[in-house]
Structures are given as structure tokens and as C-alpha cells.
Amino acid sequence: MFCGFGMFPWLAMSTCNQSHEHGQQEPTRKNSAIEILKERYAKGEITREEFLEIKKDLVS
């Protein structure tokens, strides 16, 4: 009976750690060039003409 109680904390910790490890998200992906381009256009850092020209270069 004592052995059973001694196993419970270990089992609880083991299960908790495993679910935490599997629940972690993947490292943040870098934005694609198109996403960065859209952000720059939305912020007003580049004009519509610049946006369209750069987008054309990236897509081709």
C-alpha cells in the first residue's frame, strides 16, 4: 500500500511534464516576404506602386 502512494506523485509529475512538452507551440515562424511586404504597405512605409512592383518581383 505504501508503494502505491509513493508512485502517485511520480506518476502525476510524469504525466504533467509530458502534456506540457507536447502542448508547447512550435517556435515562431518567420514571416514570408509577402507578409512582410503587406505589413510595410499597411504601415505606410511604402507606396502602392512600390508594393505592386515588389510583389511582382517576389511572385515571379
C-alpha positions in Angstrom: 0.0 0.0 0.0 2.8 2.4 0.8 4.4 1.6 -2.5 1.2 2.7 -4.3 1.2 6.1 -2.6 4.8 6.6 -3.4 4.1 6.0 -7.1 1.3 8.6 -7.3 3.4 11.8 -7.1 5.8 10.4 -9.6 3.0 9.4 -11.9 1.3 12.8 -11.6 4.5 14.7 -12.3 5.4 12.4 -15.2 2.0 12.9 -16.8 2.1 16.7 -16.2 5.5 17.1 -17.8 4.6 15.1 -20.8 1.5 17.0 -21.5 3.4 20.3 -21.1 6.1 19.2 -23.5 3.6 18.2 -26.2 1.4 21.3 -25.6 4.2 23.7 -26.5 3.8 25.6 -29.7 6.4 25.4 -32.4 8.9 28.2 -32.5 7.6 31.3 -34.1 7.8 31.1 -37.9 9.4 33.9 -39.7 7.0 35.9 -41.8 7.1 35.3 -45.5 8.4 38.0 -47.7 4.8 38.7 -48.9 3.5 39.0 -45.4 6.3 41.5 -44.5 5.5 43.4 -47.7 1.8 43.6 -46.8 2.8 44.9 -43.3 5.0 47.6 -44.7 2.3 48.7 -47.0 -0.3 48.8 -44.2 2.0 50.8 -42.1 2.5 53.3 -44.9 6.2 52.6 -45.2 5.9 52.0 -49.0 3.6 53.3 -51.6 1.0 51.3 -53.6 3.3 51.5 -56.7 6.3 50.2 -54.6 4.1 47.5 -53.1 2.9 46.2 -56.5 6.4 46.3 -58.1 8.0 44.4 -55.2 5.1 41.9 -55.0 5.5 41.3 -58.8 9.2 40.6 -58.2 8.6 38.2 -55.3 5.8 36.2 -57.0 7.8 35.7 -60.2 
